[in-house]
Amino acid sequence: EKDDLKIVEGQDYCTLMTCTPYGVNTHRLLVRGHRINKTNLRIRRDLVKTDPVILDIFWILFAIIIAFIWYLTSKKHKERTK
């Protein structure tokens, strides 16, 4: 409803309105978030003990897998066009 998009006194909300299903857009979805202060954000990051090296390895492996899939699909495409 339009009331869900109105400003709420004393609250710091951000609301995203999107449509679904793709291409049909007969339904509306509202996603509402509220601002958190930076001290809470730091505490939450400290709770998640993710080593930056592990994240780097993950992204490198992800890129290798995508490149391999691209190589296989382009090779099949070349074989079909011969």
DRENDREN-958718 format. One line per 8 residues: their letters; for each residue y, x, z of C-alpha. Coordinates in Angstrom, 3 decimals, always signed. Layout:
# DRENDREN-958718
a) Y X Z  ...
# end
This chain:
# DRENDREN-958718
ekddlkiv) +0.000 +0.000 +0.000  +3.611 +1.016 -0.422  +4.058 +0.915 +3.364  +1.718 +3.909 +3.652  +4.191 +5.992 +1.620  +7.230 +5.221 +3.773  +8.848 +7.774 +6.085  +7.525 +7.555 +9.645
egqdyctl) +10.177 +8.165 +12.289  +9.438 +11.277 +14.338  +6.522 +12.394 +12.152  +6.356 +15.201 +9.574  +3.923 +13.850 +6.993  +3.228 +14.734 +3.385  +1.309 +12.149 +1.369  -0.389 +12.798 -1.967
mtctpygv) -1.100 +9.785 -4.124  -3.670 +10.191 -6.864  -5.631 +7.907 -9.153  -9.356 +7.543 -9.751  -11.700 +7.354 -11.671  -10.575 +9.913 -14.196  -9.307 +8.324 -17.390  -9.488 +4.779 -15.984
nthrllvr) -7.103 +5.108 -13.016  -7.861 +1.701 -11.525  -7.893 +2.882 -7.902  -5.354 +4.767 -5.814  -6.176 +7.395 -3.223  -3.739 +8.505 -0.546  -4.212 +11.833 +1.188  -1.935 +12.388 +4.158
ghrinktn) -1.348 +15.651 +5.945  +0.913 +16.717 +8.746  +2.695 +19.998 +9.335  +1.177 +22.423 +11.793  +3.100 +25.224 +13.423  +2.307 +28.840 +12.606  +0.925 +29.640 +16.041  -1.851 +27.074 +15.547
lrirrdlv) -2.515 +28.517 +12.105  -2.935 +32.034 +13.511  -5.316 +30.790 +16.174  -7.433 +29.009 +13.580  -7.553 +32.092 +11.357  -8.677 +34.143 +14.336  -11.535 +31.712 +14.913  -12.831 +32.333 +11.402
ktdpvild) -14.120 +35.901 +11.406  -14.248 +36.558 +7.664  -14.175 +40.185 +6.654  -11.824 +40.757 +3.684  -14.414 +43.105 +2.146  -16.954 +40.274 +2.074  -14.432 +38.053 +0.297  -13.751 +40.808 -2.265
ifwilfai) -17.486 +41.192 -2.915  -17.823 +37.430 -3.300  -15.043 +37.259 -5.926  -16.429 +40.268 -7.806  -19.900 +38.686 -7.935  -18.372 +35.377 -8.994  -16.520 +37.095 -11.870  -19.708 +38.893 -12.949
iiafiwyl) -21.664 +35.631 -12.996  -18.951 +33.887 -15.036  -18.839 +36.809 -17.487  -22.637 +36.720 -17.816  -22.651 +32.970 -18.498  -19.880 +33.439 -21.061  -21.875 +36.235 -22.726  -25.007 +34.101 -22.945
tskkhker) -23.197 +31.088 -24.340  -21.267 +33.127 -26.910  -24.493 +34.863 -27.999  -26.210 +31.494 -28.518  -23.183 +30.264 -30.443  -23.349 +33.276 -32.757  -27.071 +32.667 -33.381  -26.432 +29.008 -34.272
tk) -23.709 +29.814 -36.793  -25.884 +32.301 -38.757
# end
